[in-house]
Amino acid sequence: MIHGMLIAAAHANMQPFAKDTEIAPIRSRGDQYRPLLMFLAAGLAAALLTLAFVVIGGEVAEGDTRGFDTQLLHFAQTLRVAHPGIAGVMRDLSGLGSTTVLTLFTLLAVSYLVIVSQRVTALLVASSVISGLILVSAFKSLYGRLRPDGALADILVPGMSFPSGHASMSAIVFLTLGALIAATRDSVAERAFVFATATLLTLLVGISRIVLGVHWTTDVIGGWAFGAGWGLLWLLLARYVVRRRLADQRKVGARHTT
């Protein structure tokens, strides 16, 4: 689902997030409406993801998800008891969504974008991650949802529960970087592989938190919705800013040639 929502961003003429000083080629008349349509589709996807987060948050606040969450929490505990080795695997996968790992990914990506003269995109990527982290903390305080009983969890984790920080931030980081990488590839198969990889990493991190019993299932689903929607909004903003800069450069170039 998240893969389907995010793939519109890479197709919305974000290609290839040109250098800040580079003028993109002018499209033919027959292609002029395609970027707009894809941009609108990506915007709709972001709106739907945001709505999904709001709806899930409302259900959580009213306690309507308690039965569903409790059932899956007990199922996760049963799964760990029946297959003792699965807990270690889930802890490893959970580490992919840790603050340390995601910060490292973000720093490397931002550094690379600066090196290749895509400073605007680098700034927007950093801003999306930092603002996302702030919002997740704010949401946790706002909803004030307690984590599952420690007796039913594999490990004890402090802090509030909704939305899952691991699920939210892995969605923002992995899907954003996946969209940026996919936007540089011409092959549909290559773009699909990049998105599938980013989506798989995001899903595995969230699932690991459920199996370990440190989050309710709706914490993770809400985190996925928020993270994917927030990342997509920043990708759309990055596309808009870069295209505006290129348009301004074309105007300056046209004045110099007349």
C-alpha positions as CSV (number, residue, x, y, z in Angstrom):
1,M,0.0,0.0,0.0
2,I,2.7,2.4,1.0
3,H,4.7,1.5,-2.1
4,G,1.7,2.4,-4.3
5,M,1.2,5.7,-2.5
6,L,4.9,6.8,-2.8
7,I,5.6,5.6,-6.3
8,A,3.6,8.6,-7.7
9,A,6.2,10.9,-6.2
10,A,9.1,9.4,-8.2
11,H,7.0,9.6,-11.4
12,A,5.8,13.2,-10.8
13,N,8.7,14.6,-12.8
14,M,11.0,14.7,-9.8
15,Q,13.7,13.3,-12.1
16,P,16.3,13.6,-11.3
17,F,16.1,16.4,-8.7
18,A,18.5,18.4,-10.9
19,K,21.4,20.2,-9.5
20,D,20.4,23.6,-8.1
21,T,22.2,25.3,-10.9
22,E,21.1,23.0,-13.7
23,I,18.4,23.9,-16.2
24,A,16.1,21.0,-17.0
25,P,15.2,20.2,-20.6
26,I,11.9,21.6,-21.9
27,R,9.3,18.9,-22.4
28,S,7.3,18.4,-25.5
29,R,3.7,19.7,-25.7
30,G,2.3,16.2,-25.4
31,D,4.0,15.6,-22.0
32,Q,3.1,19.0,-20.4
33,Y,0.1,17.7,-18.4
34,R,1.7,14.4,-17.2
35,P,3.8,16.0,-14.4
36,L,0.8,18.0,-13.2
37,L,-1.4,14.9,-13.0
38,M,1.2,12.8,-11.2
39,F,1.8,15.7,-8.8
40,L,-1.9,15.8,-8.0
41,A,-2.0,12.0,-7.6
42,A,0.9,12.2,-5.1
43,G,-0.8,15.1,-3.3
44,L,-4.0,13.0,-3.0
45,A,-2.0,10.1,-1.7
46,A,-0.4,12.3,1.0
47,A,-3.8,13.6,2.0
48,L,-5.3,10.1,2.2
49,L,-2.3,8.9,4.4
50,T,-2.8,11.9,6.7
51,L,-6.5,11.2,6.9
52,A,-5.7,7.5,7.8
53,F,-3.4,8.7,10.6
54,V,-6.1,11.0,12.0
55,V,-8.8,8.3,11.9
56,I,-6.5,5.7,13.5
57,G,-5.5,8.2,16.2
58,G,-9.2,8.9,16.9
59,E,-10.0,5.3,17.3
60,V,-7.0,4.8,19.5
61,A,-8.0,7.7,21.7
62,E,-11.5,6.4,22.1
63,G,-10.2,2.9,23.0
64,D,-12.0,1.3,20.0
65,T,-8.9,-0.7,18.9
66,R,-8.3,-2.3,22.3
67,G,-9.7,-5.7,21.4
68,F,-7.9,-5.9,18.1
69,D,-4.6,-4.8,19.6
70,T,-4.8,-7.1,22.5
71,Q,-5.6,-10.1,20.3
72,L,-2.5,-9.5,18.1
73,L,-0.4,-8.8,21.2
74,H,-1.2,-12.2,22.6
75,F,-0.6,-13.8,19.2
76,A,2.9,-12.2,19.0
77,Q,3.7,-13.6,22.5
78,T,2.5,-17.0,21.4
79,L,4.6,-16.8,18.3
80,R,7.8,-16.0,20.3
81,V,7.2,-18.8,22.7
82,A,6.6,-21.3,19.9
83,H,9.7,-20.1,17.9
84,P,12.3,-18.8,20.4
85,G,14.7,-17.8,17.7
86,I,12.3,-15.3,16.1
87,A,12.8,-12.8,18.9
88,G,16.5,-12.3,18.1
89,V,15.7,-11.8,14.4
90,M,13.1,-9.3,15.3
91,R,15.5,-7.4,17.5
92,D,18.0,-7.2,14.7
93,L,15.3,-5.9,12.3
94,S,14.0,-3.4,14.9
95,G,17.5,-2.0,15.0
96,L,17.2,-0.8,11.4
97,G,14.6,1.7,12.6
98,S,16.7,2.9,15.6
99,T,17.6,6.5,16.0
100,T,21.3,5.7,15.5
101,V,20.8,3.8,12.2
102,L,18.3,6.3,10.7
103,T,20.4,9.2,11.7
104,L,23.4,7.6,10.0
105,F,21.4,7.0,6.8
106,T,20.1,10.6,6.8
107,L,23.6,12.1,7.4
108,L,25.1,10.1,4.6
109,A,22.2,11.0,2.2
110,V,22.3,14.7,3.0
111,S,26.1,14.8,2.7
112,Y,26.0,13.1,-0.7
113,L,23.3,15.5,-1.9
114,V,25.5,18.5,-0.8
115,I,28.5,17.0,-2.6
116,V,26.6,16.7,-5.9
117,S,25.3,20.2,-5.6
118,Q,21.7,19.4,-4.7
119,R,21.8,21.6,-1.6
120,V,18.1,22.5,-1.7
121,T,17.1,18.9,-1.8
122,A,19.6,18.1,1.0
123,L,18.1,20.8,3.2
124,L,14.6,19.5,2.6
125,V,15.5,15.9,3.3
126,A,17.1,17.0,6.6
127,S,14.1,19.1,7.4
128,S,11.6,16.3,6.8
129,V,13.4,14.0,9.1
130,I,14.0,16.5,11.9
131,S,10.4,17.8,11.8
132,G,9.0,14.3,11.6
133,L,10.9,13.4,14.7
134,I,9.6,16.4,16.5
135,L,6.0,15.6,15.5
136,V,6.3,12.0,16.6
137,S,7.4,13.1,20.0
138,A,4.5,15.6,20.1
139,F,2.0,13.0,19.1
140,K,3.2,10.6,21.7
141,S,2.7,13.3,24.4
142,L,-0.7,14.3,22.9
143,Y,-2.2,10.8,22.8
144,G,-0.4,9.6,26.0
145,R,-1.0,5.9,25.1
146,L,0.8,3.4,27.4
147,R,2.8,0.6,25.9
148,P,1.7,-3.0,26.2
149,D,2.2,-4.7,29.5
150,G,5.9,-5.5,29.9
151,A,5.0,-9.1,30.9
152,L,3.8,-9.6,27.3
153,A,6.8,-8.0,25.7
154,D,10.2,-9.5,24.8
155,I,12.0,-6.3,25.9
156,L,11.1,-3.4,28.1
157,V,11.0,0.0,26.3
158,P,10.3,3.3,28.0
159,G,8.1,6.1,26.6
160,M,4.7,6.5,25.2
161,S,3.3,4.2,22.5
162,F,1.3,6.0,19.7
163,P,2.5,6.4,17.1
164,S,5.5,4.0,16.8
165,G,8.6,6.1,16.4
166,H,10.4,3.2,14.7
167,A,7.6,2.8,12.2
168,S,7.1,6.5,11.6
169,M,10.8,7.4,11.2
170,S,11.7,4.4,9.1
171,A,8.9,5.3,6.7
172,I,10.1,8.9,6.4
173,V,13.8,8.0,5.9
174,F,13.6,4.8,3.8
175,L,10.7,5.9,1.6
176,T,12.1,9.4,1.0
177,L,15.5,8.1,0.1
178,G,13.9,5.4,-2.0
179,A,12.0,8.0,-3.9
180,L,15.1,10.1,-4.5
181,I,17.1,7.1,-5.8
182,A,14.3,5.8,-7.9
183,A,13.9,9.3,-9.5
184,T,17.4,8.9,-11.0
185,R,16.6,5.6,-12.8
186,D,15.0,5.4,-16.2
187,S,14.1,1.7,-16.0
188,V,10.7,0.9,-14.6
189,A,12.1,-2.3,-13.2
190,E,14.9,-0.5,-11.4
191,R,12.5,2.1,-9.9
192,A,10.2,-0.8,-8.8
193,F,13.1,-2.6,-7.2
194,V,14.2,0.5,-5.3
195,F,10.7,1.2,-4.0
196,A,10.1,-2.5,-3.1
197,T,13.4,-2.5,-1.1
198,A,12.5,0.8,0.7
199,T,9.0,-0.5,1.4
200,L,10.2,-3.9,2.6
201,L,12.6,-2.2,5.1
202,T,9.8,0.0,6.4
203,L,7.4,-2.9,6.8
204,L,10.0,-5.2,8.5
205,V,10.9,-2.5,11.1
206,G,7.2,-2.0,12.0
207,I,6.4,-5.7,12.1
208,S,9.4,-6.3,14.4
209,R,8.0,-3.9,16.9
210,I,4.7,-5.8,16.9
211,V,6.3,-9.2,17.2
212,L,8.5,-8.0,20.1
213,G,5.4,-6.8,21.9
214,V,6.8,-3.3,22.5
215,H,4.0,-1.6,20.4
216,W,0.3,-2.2,19.8
217,T,-0.4,-3.0,16.2
218,T,-2.3,0.3,15.6
219,D,0.8,2.1,16.9
220,V,2.7,0.7,13.9
221,I,-0.1,1.2,11.4
222,G,-0.5,4.8,12.5
223,G,3.2,5.3,12.3
224,W,3.4,3.9,8.8
225,A,0.6,6.2,7.7
226,F,2.1,9.3,9.3
227,G,5.6,8.6,8.1
228,A,4.7,7.8,4.5
229,G,2.4,10.9,4.4
230,W,4.9,13.2,5.9
231,G,7.7,12.0,3.7
232,L,5.6,12.4,0.6
233,L,4.6,15.9,1.5
234,W,8.2,16.9,1.8
235,L,9.0,15.2,-1.5
236,L,6.3,17.2,-3.2
237,L,7.7,20.4,-1.6
238,A,11.2,19.5,-2.8
239,R,9.9,19.0,-6.3
240,Y,8.0,22.3,-6.2
241,V,11.0,24.3,-4.9
242,V,13.5,22.7,-7.4
243,R,11.2,23.3,-10.4
244,R,10.6,27.0,-9.3
245,R,14.3,27.5,-9.1
246,L,14.8,26.0,-12.6
247,A,11.9,28.2,-13.9
248,D,13.6,31.3,-12.5
249,Q,16.9,30.3,-14.1
250,R,15.2,29.9,-17.5
251,K,13.7,33.4,-17.2
252,V,17.1,34.9,-16.3
253,G,18.7,33.0,-19.2
254,A,16.0,34.2,-21.6
255,R,16.6,37.8,-20.6
256,H,20.3,37.5,-21.2
257,T,19.8,36.1,-24.7
258,T,17.4,38.9,-25.8
